């Protein structure tokens, strides 16, 4: 039986490893969010409102992030416009 | 020179108060003058864990509000010399504490010659927890080897690094120490529990010590005596190691692996 358990155990991933993998992804995500300025969600909303005045857009299609590159803080806006008819 | 040490975790029920009680008692046993403050206003429990619940006359909030002097409110421990407890208020709400009030108490304790001021933080990341960590020089991050505790510890680390006095002033950052509690080496070996290495890896904090899961902790709470005083207990030895390492001694980590029982112990031991 012990041998059988051992073989089954080999196939199934240990729960501690699952926990570690999940935490690694989660913490990386939460740490990146931690450094974003407080005004970001509100600014995102306002930018969306302005764009929506001119273009019919999907609210979820606007991605906004603050990154650091070469010592500069970069505000990145990414929006996919709908196909024009 | 006095050092302010916050015992914090984010998550509740992981062993902050147990750790505060044993850590402060351990430091006092080494001959240091120690004050331990309960910041959990409205839900005080440090007094109960340290067995002085019937001697609380004035509390932390009374001192902050100027209704009692610090000397009146400090409760002298009956077992260990040089150890004093400042209980939280049980009746006020948590807004009774102010940054200026807390600062004044900490400054007064420093002036009174305390070597270590231990701040037992409430759970959460609200005002009480932020006040407990604001003036800290060092922090004990109490964590269980369990997903939600690790996540919350990471959150509190972020707050230590951004919202403490040291962070705001751009001083040397707070020294962070990991205290892993309720550690069960047997379950780690079968792959059912995050290992010390896993948690260190995830949180990126230096390990001060792992405290093995132990029945003695509940027994100690029941009796109102910090577990560190129960000399035969593995948890007590682990807490003693934590104190020694905190004071700069090189002590090898123990209780990280399953104790191999000899035949004699298997037959006659518990």
Interface residues (C-beta under 8 A of the other chain):
Chain A: X9 X14 X15 X16 X17 X19 X20 X22 X23 X24 X26 X27 X30 X31 X34
Chain B: X146 X147 X150 X151 X154 X155 X158 X162 X188 X190 X191 X192 X193 X194 X195 X198 X201 X202
